[in-house]
Amino acid sequence: MRLENIRSVMVVDDDPQIVEQLTGILKDEGFSVKSASNCFDALHIISDDDTPDLFLIDMVMPTVTGDRLCKILSSNPQMADSFRVVLSNMADGRKIDLEAVGAHACVSKASCKSMSANLFRVMRQLDGLGGLDHDDQRTETQVQVLRERLQHAQKMEAVGTLASGFAHDFNNILQSILGYAQLSLTEDHIPPGVINNLKEIQASARNATTLIRRMLMFCRKVDSHRQPVDLNQQIRHVAHMLERTIPRMIRIEQDLDADLKRIDADEGLIEQVLMNLGVNARDAMPDGGRLRFQTRNCRLDSEFCDWHPGLQPGQHVQLTVSDTGIGMTDHVLAHLYDPFFTTKKNGQGTGLGLAMVYGIVKDHAGFITCDSELGQGTVFSLYFPAMDLNTEAKVIHKEEMEHFNGGSEMILLVDDEKGIRDFGQRLLEKFGYTVMTAASAEAALEIYSRNASRIDLVILDLNMPGMGGLKCIDHLREIRPDCRIIISSGYTGNDEVKLAMDAGAQDFVAKPYSIKDLLPRIQEVINLP
């Protein structure tokens, strides 16, 4: 089957059998085919690739329905000229108001044989149109919406750039605060009251570090960091914060499984999910009520996973967040995870909260459902894959290791911040190392050129005035090809770290780093073969 105006097709359907069948039939006829199991994935794919000539869209899908996707596509100038065909389980597609939906045709999924025949008939009819006749003049409202979206995107990019510079400077300050607090805790004969004060300083510095990382993740300036996470502990922490910020007539309850398995997750992102759900529950209970967090271990069978594409059968951790608030209408539920969709007054919400929750859960290979009725409250159920016991036990053992061995090697510490150089020198010397310091890449190269045979390791800040860390790595390896290097920085984009590792650095430690972060890495790099 050869058509002039339709050469590429995207199939969007949450039924994997339908996707497989349509993909096979279309590819056999020579069409280029892409597929997606939900509307979010479809939009992500077409944002990275060229827009298909034809969309085949299932009408009924979780979270964002097919008619909503049709409207999004038809309102986007770059995608409006594509053909949109909805797939429906109703035998008579004429029951669907195509104009209201934003589609050009409907194909029934009543039977596989008739679906294929009807699809090719519709494709021939659409191809004969030679493309759709759209008015090039957009209404003033449409132009204004596009202008506002562009301004928002530019604003977010500016915020991200500002956040990057802020993170670098602020993490350098936190490094000195956290470092000296840790160094003081290693002294002998410290009064108990002073120990408690120092531990509070440490905890506050770590909280500040988490805030900075969360800001960078929101601006997409840093990747998430996965580790074994105790969801119960995260809930207790968030519940404590919510108790201080939400009205007292809202009661927070916790029903947490004492034997809950850990999940492989980013602590900051999971906290963001819990906070968003908690704040939404608060807004749904203006006259007070109950906010309840519940956790359980559960095993998902293949039948449940077949109904929820993307999930794999096996052990999962279930998180339930429920409230006794005003509930939601069917219309709100249908658009719950749409970006920029909000029921709040102008200026009181961005409409991004639940869209981000959905994205974070999906990114963690999880699934989220929502049940709600007007006047009956709302229940969110989230499922995350549980970690296997062997992996979990291995990581916990590493975290519980409190004793670190030092060494007698010579280390060159390079950083433009005097406080970090002073702290680093005192820390490393306390653990037996001989330390030389340099305030710039140029000074480091001068020292290294004279002492290359004696220096066993260079700890190098990447972001410094002058030459900077990346070029310094090249020159260090020119002097000594087997130079051992650990890079560090208060903030680096992920590309910078990769470039530094490709240039010859052996490891990376992010500021502010702790003693248990730094010391094991030093011995690992020094002892490399």
ZAMAR-238849 format. One record per residue (C-alpha): residue number from 1; residue in one letter; x, y, z. Coordinates in nm, 3 decimals. Example, Ala and Ser with C-alpha at 12.3 -4.5 7.8 and 13.67 -1.06 7.14 Angstrom:
2
1, a, 1.230, -0.450, 0.780
2, s, 1.367, -0.106, 0.714
END
This chain:
529
1, m, 0.000, 0.000, 0.000
2, r, 0.170, 0.321, -0.118
3, l, 0.033, 0.663, -0.024
4, e, 0.160, 1.009, -0.116
5, n, 0.091, 1.205, 0.202
6, i, 0.110, 0.937, 0.474
7, r, 0.445, 0.766, 0.521
8, s, 0.499, 0.765, 0.897
9, v, 0.254, 0.652, 1.167
10, m, 0.245, 0.663, 1.548
11, v, 0.026, 0.413, 1.738
12, v, -0.077, 0.525, 2.087
13, d, -0.259, 0.252, 2.279
14, d, -0.222, 0.102, 2.628
15, d, -0.312, -0.245, 2.494
16, p, 0.019, -0.409, 2.391
17, q, -0.163, -0.660, 2.166
18, i, -0.327, -0.382, 1.965
19, v, 0.006, -0.200, 1.937
20, e, 0.183, -0.516, 1.822
21, q, -0.086, -0.600, 1.567
22, l, -0.109, -0.251, 1.412
23, t, 0.270, -0.208, 1.410
24, g, 0.316, -0.538, 1.226
25, i, 0.045, -0.466, 0.968
26, l, 0.169, -0.115, 0.894
27, k, 0.536, -0.215, 0.872
28, d, 0.445, -0.495, 0.631
29, e, 0.286, -0.229, 0.409
30, g, 0.607, -0.021, 0.413
31, f, 0.514, 0.248, 0.668
32, s, 0.755, 0.387, 0.928
33, v, 0.593, 0.314, 1.267
34, k, 0.654, 0.435, 1.622
35, s, 0.444, 0.341, 1.925
36, a, 0.366, 0.460, 2.277
37, s, 0.162, 0.308, 2.560
38, n, 0.036, 0.641, 2.694
39, c, -0.002, 1.005, 2.596
40, f, 0.297, 1.128, 2.798
41, d, 0.532, 0.887, 2.620
42, a, 0.383, 0.984, 2.282
43, l, 0.448, 1.354, 2.341
44, h, 0.800, 1.277, 2.463
45, i, 0.881, 1.075, 2.149
46, i, 0.752, 1.336, 1.905
47, s, 0.934, 1.615, 2.092
48, d, 1.260, 1.436, 2.008
49, d, 1.171, 1.317, 1.654
50, d, 0.986, 1.444, 1.348
51, t, 0.607, 1.459, 1.376
52, p, 0.436, 1.153, 1.218
53, d, 0.199, 1.198, 0.924
54, l, -0.072, 0.996, 1.101
55, f, -0.162, 0.932, 1.465
56, l, -0.368, 0.626, 1.564
57, i, -0.494, 0.705, 1.915
58, d, -0.690, 0.486, 2.154
59, m, -0.984, 0.679, 2.300
60, v, -0.971, 0.523, 2.648
61, m, -0.635, 0.526, 2.829
62, p, -0.527, 0.586, 3.190
63, t, -0.445, 0.940, 3.314
64, v, -0.461, 1.130, 2.982
65, t, -0.733, 1.008, 2.746
66, g, -0.713, 0.987, 2.367
67, d, -0.946, 1.279, 2.304
68, r, -0.725, 1.497, 2.524
69, l, -0.418, 1.398, 2.322
70, c, -0.603, 1.480, 1.996
71, k, -0.679, 1.828, 2.127
72, i, -0.319, 1.882, 2.235
73, l, -0.195, 1.780, 1.890
74, s, -0.449, 1.990, 1.703
75, s, -0.364, 2.302, 1.906
76, n, 0.010, 2.271, 1.840
77, p, 0.112, 2.448, 1.515
78, q, 0.391, 2.196, 1.450
79, m, 0.157, 1.897, 1.477
80, a, -0.177, 2.036, 1.360
81, d, -0.128, 1.921, 0.998
82, s, -0.095, 1.554, 1.093
83, f, -0.394, 1.326, 1.051
84, r, -0.554, 1.198, 1.372
85, v, -0.758, 0.876, 1.379
86, v, -0.911, 0.756, 1.705
87, l, -0.946, 0.388, 1.789
88, s, -1.266, 0.293, 1.971
89, n, -1.415, -0.024, 2.114
90, m, -1.760, 0.099, 2.005
91, a, -1.877, -0.084, 1.695
92, d, -2.014, 0.236, 1.542
93, g, -1.750, 0.509, 1.536
94, r, -2.015, 0.764, 1.430
95, k, -2.120, 0.783, 1.795
96, i, -1.803, 0.986, 1.856
97, d, -1.816, 1.360, 1.782
98, l, -1.496, 1.379, 1.576
99, e, -1.499, 1.759, 1.550
100, a, -1.528, 1.800, 1.926
101, v, -1.254, 1.543, 1.983
102, g, -1.020, 1.698, 1.727
103, a, -0.992, 1.385, 1.514
104, h, -1.050, 1.324, 1.143
105, a, -1.184, 0.969, 1.156
106, c, -1.262, 0.678, 1.384
107, v, -1.176, 0.309, 1.342
108, s, -1.356, 0.045, 1.547
109, k, -1.155, -0.211, 1.743
110, a, -1.452, -0.448, 1.754
111, s, -1.264, -0.717, 1.558
112, c, -0.905, -0.747, 1.438
113, k, -0.998, -0.824, 1.076
114, s, -1.243, -0.536, 1.037
115, m, -1.007, -0.297, 1.220
116, s, -0.730, -0.356, 0.966
117, a, -0.963, -0.320, 0.666
118, n, -1.129, -0.007, 0.803
119, l, -0.793, 0.147, 0.892
120, f, -0.656, 0.114, 0.538
121, r, -0.984, 0.247, 0.393
122, v, -0.963, 0.553, 0.620
123, m, -0.595, 0.604, 0.538
124, r, -0.671, 0.609, 0.164
125, q, -0.947, 0.864, 0.217
126, l, -0.727, 1.092, 0.427
127, d, -0.434, 1.059, 0.186
128, g, -0.663, 1.167, -0.097
129, l, -0.720, 1.496, 0.079
130, g, -0.355, 1.582, 0.014
131, g, -0.320, 1.729, 0.359
132, l, -0.556, 1.937, 0.568
133, d, -0.653, 2.292, 0.484
134, h, -0.574, 2.495, 0.796
135, d, -0.605, 2.869, 0.828
136, d, -0.254, 3.009, 0.875
137, q, -0.385, 3.301, 1.077
138, r, -0.414, 3.199, 1.440
139, t, -0.660, 3.367, 1.666
140, e, -0.526, 3.625, 1.908
141, t, -0.599, 3.387, 2.197
142, q, -0.387, 3.111, 2.043
143, v, -0.101, 3.353, 1.976
144, q, -0.118, 3.476, 2.335
145, v, -0.109, 3.120, 2.473
146, l, 0.196, 3.034, 2.261
147, r, 0.366, 3.358, 2.368
148, e, 0.306, 3.282, 2.735
149, r, 0.441, 2.927, 2.699
150, l, 0.754, 3.060, 2.530
151, q, 0.803, 3.315, 2.807
152, h, 0.757, 3.044, 3.068
153, a, 1.017, 2.821, 2.898
154, q, 1.263, 3.112, 2.881
155, k, 1.199, 3.192, 3.247
156, m, 1.265, 2.831, 3.350
157, e, 1.589, 2.827, 3.152
158, a, 1.698, 3.148, 3.325
159, v, 1.609, 2.999, 3.664
160, g, 1.812, 2.691, 3.578
161, t, 2.118, 2.897, 3.481
162, l, 2.088, 3.100, 3.802
163, a, 2.045, 2.782, 4.006
164, s, 2.364, 2.632, 3.861
165, g, 2.581, 2.925, 3.965
166, f, 2.408, 2.950, 4.301
167, a, 2.459, 2.579, 4.368
168, h, 2.833, 2.598, 4.299
169, d, 2.894, 2.887, 4.539
170, f, 2.654, 2.767, 4.808
171, n, 2.788, 2.409, 4.810
172, n, 3.141, 2.547, 4.856
173, i, 3.017, 2.731, 5.165
174, l, 2.839, 2.419, 5.290
175, q, 3.158, 2.220, 5.237
176, s, 3.341, 2.435, 5.492
177, i, 3.050, 2.422, 5.740
178, l, 3.000, 2.046, 5.712
179, g, 3.372, 1.974, 5.692
180, y, 3.474, 2.162, 6.003
181, a, 3.181, 2.015, 6.198
182, q, 3.294, 1.665, 6.103
183, l, 3.656, 1.748, 6.178
184, s, 3.561, 1.873, 6.523
185, l, 3.374, 1.550, 6.595
186, t, 3.696, 1.355, 6.545
187, e, 3.866, 1.537, 6.835
188, d, 3.908, 1.373, 7.174
189, h, 3.730, 1.467, 7.498
190, i, 3.445, 1.668, 7.348
191, p, 3.169, 1.760, 7.597
192, p, 2.837, 1.582, 7.518
193, g, 2.658, 1.913, 7.469
194, v, 2.911, 2.023, 7.208
195, i, 2.878, 1.688, 7.028
196, n, 2.501, 1.738, 6.999
197, n, 2.553, 2.092, 6.868
198, l, 2.799, 1.970, 6.604
199, k, 2.562, 1.695, 6.494
200, e, 2.284, 1.951, 6.453
201, i, 2.516, 2.162, 6.236
202, q, 2.588, 1.854, 6.026
203, a, 2.220, 1.772, 5.987
204, s, 2.135, 2.130, 5.887
205, a, 2.414, 2.138, 5.629
206, r, 2.293, 1.810, 5.478
207, n, 1.936, 1.943, 5.462
208, a, 2.065, 2.250, 5.278
209, t, 2.250, 2.022, 5.037
210, t, 1.927, 1.831, 4.969
211, l, 1.742, 2.156, 4.899
212, i, 2.006, 2.263, 4.647
213, r, 1.993, 1.926, 4.473
214, r, 1.613, 1.935, 4.459
215, m, 1.625, 2.280, 4.300
216, l, 1.870, 2.156, 4.037
217, m, 1.657, 1.849, 3.964
218, f, 1.347, 2.067, 3.919
219, c, 1.540, 2.279, 3.668
220, r, 1.669, 1.959, 3.499
221, k, 2.029, 2.059, 3.575
222, v, 2.131, 1.735, 3.746
223, d, 2.032, 1.370, 3.720
224, s, 1.862, 1.189, 4.004
225, h, 2.077, 0.979, 4.237
226, r, 1.936, 0.634, 4.313
227, q, 2.005, 0.449, 4.636
228, p, 1.819, 0.212, 4.871
229, v, 1.543, 0.421, 5.030
230, d, 1.336, 0.344, 5.339
231, l, 0.996, 0.481, 5.239
232, n, 0.876, 0.475, 5.601
233, q, 1.160, 0.705, 5.703
234, q, 1.078, 0.943, 5.419
235, i, 0.712, 0.953, 5.525
236, r, 0.803, 1.031, 5.887
237, h, 1.027, 1.315, 5.772
238, v, 0.763, 1.463, 5.539
239, a, 0.486, 1.420, 5.797
240, h, 0.699, 1.615, 6.046
241, m, 0.739, 1.900, 5.796
242, l, 0.369, 1.897, 5.708
243, e, 0.268, 1.914, 6.074
244, r, 0.447, 2.248, 6.097
245, t, 0.293, 2.394, 5.781
246, i, -0.065, 2.267, 5.742
247, p, -0.363, 2.381, 5.955
248, r, -0.398, 2.206, 6.290
249, m, -0.752, 2.090, 6.215
250, i, -0.599, 1.845, 5.966
251, r, -0.489, 1.526, 6.144
252, i, -0.197, 1.332, 5.995
253, e, -0.203, 0.954, 6.043
254, q, 0.071, 0.702, 5.964
255, d, 0.009, 0.329, 5.916
256, l, 0.354, 0.203, 5.821
257, d, 0.459, -0.159, 5.768
258, a, 0.745, -0.227, 6.012
259, d, 0.900, -0.483, 5.772
260, l, 0.872, -0.266, 5.463
261, k, 1.122, -0.347, 5.188
262, r, 1.345, -0.075, 5.051
263, i, 1.306, 0.073, 4.704
264, d, 1.572, 0.190, 4.459
265, a, 1.496, 0.561, 4.443
266, d, 1.615, 0.919, 4.470
267, e, 1.539, 1.044, 4.823
268, g, 1.483, 1.402, 4.709
269, l, 1.237, 1.302, 4.436
270, i, 1.042, 1.067, 4.663
271, e, 1.019, 1.345, 4.921
272, q, 0.889, 1.574, 4.646
273, v, 0.617, 1.318, 4.560
274, l, 0.510, 1.293, 4.925
275, m, 0.510, 1.671, 4.972
276, n, 0.304, 1.732, 4.655
277, l, 0.044, 1.473, 4.756
278, g, 0.036, 1.610, 5.112
279, v, -0.008, 1.971, 4.997
280, n, -0.283, 1.868, 4.751
281, a, -0.462, 1.690, 5.036
282, r, -0.432, 2.002, 5.251
283, d, -0.590, 2.216, 4.980
284, a, -0.876, 1.964, 4.947
285, m, -0.962, 1.997, 5.320
286, p, -1.019, 2.371, 5.387
287, d, -1.240, 2.283, 5.687
288, g, -1.009, 2.016, 5.827
289, g, -1.000, 1.639, 5.797
290, r, -0.762, 1.344, 5.795
291, l, -0.448, 1.290, 5.585
292, r, -0.331, 0.929, 5.600
293, f, -0.005, 0.767, 5.482
294, q, 0.000, 0.387, 5.458
295, t, 0.272, 0.147, 5.338
296, r, 0.256, -0.224, 5.261
297, n, 0.464, -0.494, 5.095
298, c, 0.272, -0.658, 4.813
299, r, 0.320, -0.898, 4.524
300, l, 0.174, -0.792, 4.189
301, d, 0.063, -1.080, 3.968
302, s, 0.073, -1.092, 3.589
303, e, -0.301, -1.025, 3.561
304, f, -0.269, -0.694, 3.750
305, c, 0.038, -0.596, 3.545
306, d, -0.141, -0.677, 3.217
307, w, -0.393, -0.408, 3.306
308, h, -0.117, -0.161, 3.394
309, p, 0.145, -0.151, 3.112
310, g, 0.500, -0.085, 3.230
311, l, 0.465, -0.282, 3.555
312, q, 0.649, -0.612, 3.599
313, p, 0.511, -0.893, 3.818
314, g, 0.688, -0.942, 4.150
315, q, 0.747, -0.784, 4.490
316, h, 0.646, -0.419, 4.521
317, v, 0.606, -0.157, 4.788
318, q, 0.262, 0.006, 4.795
319, l, 0.221, 0.362, 4.922
320, t, -0.133, 0.490, 4.982
321, v, -0.200, 0.859, 5.046
322, s, -0.563, 0.935, 5.128
323, d, -0.763, 1.232, 5.251
324, t, -1.119, 1.307, 5.360
325, g, -1.144, 1.618, 5.144
326, i, -1.388, 1.746, 4.885
327, g, -1.297, 1.487, 4.622
328, m, -1.284, 1.533, 4.244
329, t, -1.521, 1.526, 3.949
330, d, -1.477, 1.285, 3.658
331, h, -1.359, 1.578, 3.445
332, v, -1.079, 1.664, 3.692
333, l, -0.978, 1.297, 3.720
334, a, -0.951, 1.272, 3.341
335, h, -0.700, 1.559, 3.332
336, l, -0.534, 1.501, 3.670
337, y, -0.179, 1.453, 3.541
338, d, -0.196, 1.697, 3.249
339, p, 0.083, 1.957, 3.269
340, f, -0.050, 2.304, 3.358
341, f, -0.396, 2.168, 3.445
342, t, -0.511, 2.310, 3.778
343, t, -0.837, 2.374, 3.961
344, k, -0.680, 2.638, 4.183
345, k, -0.730, 3.011, 4.144
346, n, -0.497, 3.211, 3.920
347, g, -0.159, 3.255, 4.089
348, q, -0.219, 2.977, 4.345
349, g, -0.095, 2.681, 4.144
350, t, 0.116, 2.600, 3.838
351, g, -0.059, 2.278, 3.742
352, l, 0.279, 2.100, 3.745
353, g, 0.261, 1.927, 4.085
354, l, 0.079, 1.606, 3.992
355, a, 0.236, 1.600, 3.645
356, m, 0.576, 1.589, 3.819
357, v, 0.450, 1.322, 4.060
358, y, 0.339, 1.109, 3.765
359, g, 0.673, 1.159, 3.588
360, i, 0.877, 1.072, 3.898
361, v, 0.676, 0.756, 3.967
362, k, 0.709, 0.641, 3.604
363, d, 1.081, 0.721, 3.611
364, h, 1.112, 0.485, 3.910
365, a, 0.942, 0.203, 3.712
366, g, 0.634, 0.250, 3.930
367, f, 0.263, 0.309, 3.878
368, i, 0.009, 0.549, 4.029
369, t, -0.369, 0.531, 4.048
370, c, -0.627, 0.772, 4.187
371, d, -0.979, 0.705, 4.316
372, s, -1.198, 0.998, 4.410
373, e, -1.561, 1.104, 4.434
374, l, -1.714, 1.439, 4.517
375, g, -1.758, 1.463, 4.891
376, q, -1.589, 1.126, 4.951
377, g, -1.222, 1.223, 4.955
378, t, -0.933, 1.100, 4.742
379, v, -0.701, 0.797, 4.751
380, f, -0.369, 0.784, 4.562
381, s, -0.205, 0.441, 4.536
382, l, 0.159, 0.423, 4.426
383, y, 0.354, 0.105, 4.350
384, f, 0.736, 0.083, 4.343
385, p, 0.948, -0.227, 4.269
386, a, 1.099, -0.362, 4.592
387, m, 1.473, -0.417, 4.613
388, d, 1.596, -0.775, 4.643
389, l, 1.741, -0.873, 4.980
390, n, 2.095, -0.940, 4.857
391, t, 2.136, -0.594, 4.703
392, e, 1.977, -0.431, 5.006
393, a, 2.197, -0.608, 5.259
394, k, 2.514, -0.525, 5.068
395, v, 2.442, -0.152, 5.060
396, i, 2.333, -0.133, 5.424
397, h, 2.655, -0.300, 5.533
398, k, 2.852, -0.036, 5.342
399, e, 2.651, 0.248, 5.501
400, e, 2.704, 0.110, 5.852
401, m, 3.081, 0.101, 5.813
402, e, 3.200, 0.377, 6.046
403, h, 3.573, 0.318, 6.062
404, f, 3.793, 0.450, 5.782
405, n, 4.163, 0.389, 5.737
406, g, 4.391, 0.667, 5.626
407, g, 4.733, 0.636, 5.463
408, s, 5.081, 0.780, 5.434
409, e, 5.075, 0.890, 5.069
410, m, 5.122, 1.246, 4.940
411, i, 4.815, 1.429, 4.809
412, l, 4.792, 1.755, 4.613
413, l, 4.466, 1.935, 4.698
414, v, 4.361, 2.197, 4.439
415, d, 4.075, 2.440, 4.515
416, d, 4.026, 2.813, 4.476
417, e, 3.835, 2.833, 4.809
418, k, 4.074, 2.886, 5.101
419, g, 3.829, 2.742, 5.355
420, i, 3.806, 2.415, 5.162
421, r, 4.185, 2.392, 5.122
422, d, 4.238, 2.448, 5.494
423, f, 3.971, 2.200, 5.598
424, g, 4.090, 1.939, 5.347
425, q, 4.451, 1.970, 5.456
426, r, 4.362, 1.933, 5.826
427, l, 4.135, 1.636, 5.757
428, l, 4.381, 1.447, 5.537
429, e, 4.676, 1.513, 5.767
430, k, 4.470, 1.387, 6.061
431, f, 4.437, 1.055, 5.878
432, g, 4.809, 1.032, 5.808
433, y, 4.847, 1.182, 5.460
434, t, 5.108, 1.439, 5.357
435, v, 4.926, 1.728, 5.187
436, m, 5.027, 2.003, 4.947
437, t, 4.773, 2.265, 4.838
438, a, 4.723, 2.491, 4.536
439, a, 4.472, 2.775, 4.483
440, s, 4.455, 2.745, 4.102
441, a, 4.516, 2.503, 3.816
442, e, 4.824, 2.702, 3.715
443, a, 4.975, 2.678, 4.065
444, a, 4.890, 2.306, 4.078
445, l, 5.078, 2.238, 3.753
446, e, 5.384, 2.424, 3.882
447, i, 5.385, 2.218, 4.204
448, y, 5.316, 1.892, 4.022
449, s, 5.588, 1.945, 3.762
450, r, 5.842, 1.965, 4.046
451, n, 5.701, 1.680, 4.256
452, a, 5.529, 1.443, 4.012
453, s, 5.722, 1.136, 4.130
454, r, 5.626, 1.203, 4.494
455, i, 5.259, 1.296, 4.455
456, d, 5.032, 0.989, 4.468
457, l, 4.697, 1.162, 4.414
458, v, 4.550, 1.495, 4.299
459, i, 4.212, 1.610, 4.433
460, l, 4.107, 1.872, 4.180
461, d, 3.819, 2.122, 4.181
462, l, 3.666, 2.143, 3.831
463, n, 3.526, 2.497, 3.841
464, m, 3.806, 2.744, 3.909
465, p, 3.904, 3.080, 3.759
466, g, 4.177, 3.075, 3.497
467, m, 4.261, 2.747, 3.328
468, g, 3.997, 2.544, 3.511
469, g, 3.994, 2.177, 3.597
470, l, 3.940, 2.013, 3.257
471, k, 4.251, 2.162, 3.093
472, c, 4.448, 2.099, 3.409
473, i, 4.375, 1.725, 3.380
474, d, 4.524, 1.721, 3.029
475, h, 4.842, 1.896, 3.146
476, l, 4.878, 1.675, 3.456
477, r, 4.866, 1.364, 3.237
478, e, 5.121, 1.516, 2.999
479, i, 5.359, 1.545, 3.293
480, r, 5.274, 1.197, 3.425
481, p, 5.043, 0.973, 3.215
482, d, 4.948, 0.753, 3.513
483, c, 4.851, 1.049, 3.731
484, r, 4.574, 0.958, 3.979
485, i, 4.299, 1.223, 3.993
486, i, 3.975, 1.268, 4.189
487, i, 3.763, 1.559, 4.067
488, s, 3.523, 1.754, 4.287
489, s, 3.289, 2.048, 4.250
490, g, 3.003, 2.231, 4.414
491, y, 2.810, 2.195, 4.088
492, t, 2.892, 2.048, 3.752
493, g, 2.660, 1.956, 3.470
494, n, 2.665, 1.584, 3.397
495, d, 2.847, 1.646, 3.068
496, e, 3.136, 1.815, 3.251
497, v, 3.183, 1.518, 3.481
498, k, 3.182, 1.280, 3.184
499, l, 3.436, 1.494, 2.999
500, a, 3.662, 1.497, 3.304
501, m, 3.639, 1.120, 3.345
502, d, 3.707, 1.071, 2.974
503, a, 4.010, 1.301, 3.005
504, g, 4.165, 1.071, 3.263
505, a, 4.016, 1.139, 3.608
506, q, 3.947, 0.820, 3.803
507, d, 3.665, 0.933, 4.032
508, f, 3.431, 1.220, 4.121
509, v, 3.306, 1.343, 4.458
510, a, 3.037, 1.612, 4.484
511, k, 3.064, 1.897, 4.733
512, p, 2.984, 1.915, 5.010
513, y, 3.142, 1.574, 5.071
514, s, 3.172, 1.400, 5.405
515, i, 3.462, 1.209, 5.555
516, k, 3.295, 0.879, 5.466
517, d, 3.250, 1.001, 5.105
518, l, 3.611, 1.108, 5.056
519, l, 3.841, 0.872, 5.249
520, p, 3.733, 0.540, 5.090
521, r, 3.759, 0.697, 4.743
522, i, 4.114, 0.813, 4.811
523, q, 4.238, 0.463, 4.891
524, e, 4.040, 0.309, 4.603
525, v, 4.199, 0.544, 4.347
526, i, 4.551, 0.523, 4.495
527, n, 4.534, 0.142, 4.493
528, l, 4.413, 0.114, 4.132
529, p, 4.634, -0.123, 3.930
END
